[in-house]
């Protein structure tokens, strides 16, 4: 059956209670490769409970607790993460109790054989006093579900970098990176099962888009924010190609006032994997 536009646009998930501990924060940080050098004090603060801080991109874990699209009539074998947006009202705590409210805010038809684009917005607040922490918008590209008669995708502004980047930062992933990262909540077999990955059209399991996103976030915090994660207020991007565990992710950054434009590529294949990246810092 094709996507029912009215039905998918009415999907919500309200007042979902979410709790996580400092150990969950450590597990996420290990999943994006922090702590590979246990003598690196700049990384140790993310994976050691003494004066621990949270990497901002860990906020994307909240999305796993409100999987609205699992109720949608789409072909999940052909689903990939298209874009991710994240904005902070207040810094992300290392641990705490939260309330999540999610809703579908857009569903666009790229045409038969071209897929569908679905946007889900998630708002996170502290449970104790409703203080807003962050807002996320996750864009899913359902490659096998176009042609249902929905509206066309709106055109978005594309950032094309000019000149040499102000910062370049590279991080080598490990062959088991996806197997560690999946423990933070995304158990899609595309990232762990070789047979499933081949069915989906990949030569082997790919790295989670959210892991690539977290690694790019690491690069920006370490380079532009000088290691101060609280300076990051916004972190948006579009995923353009998959990363295979074991490859090296190189993130290039162009600073323009409080905005930082960025893109990431795989060093070994000179392939851009994140584009149209834009962030804001204080």
Number of C-alpha atoms within 10 A of each C-alpha: 7 13 19 15 16 10 10 20 16 10 17 18 15 14 15 13 16 17 13 15 13 19 14 18 26 24 20 27 29 19 24 28 22 23 20 14 11 12 9 11 11 15 21 21 19 24 24 17 14 9 10 16 24 22 28 26 25 21 21 21 17 21 22 12 14 22 14 17 18 9 9 14 14 20 12 16 17 16 19 18 19 20 24 22 19 21 21 19 14 13 17 19 19 21 15 14 14 22 20 21 18 24 21 21 17 16 24 21 22 22 16 14 11 15 19 27 23 21 20 24 19 23 20 26 22 19 17 10 8 11 14 17 18 22 21 23 22 20 23 19 23 23 20 18 25 22 17 18 15 17 14 13 14 7 6 7 7 10 13 11 15 7 6 10 15 15 15 18 16 18 19 15 23 18 12 13 21 26 19 17 23 21 13 20 13 15 15 14 15 25 23 20 14 16 14 18 19 13 13 17 11 15 13 19 23 20 25 26 24 21 24 23 25 23 27 30 23 26 25 27 20 16 16 19 16 12 15 14 21 18 16 23 20 22 26 23 22 21 23 18 14 21 24 21 21 15 18 20 26 24 26 23 26 20 17 10 9 11 16 20 24 28 25 30 25 22 16 11 10 12 16 19 21 27 22 20 24 20 22 18 19 11
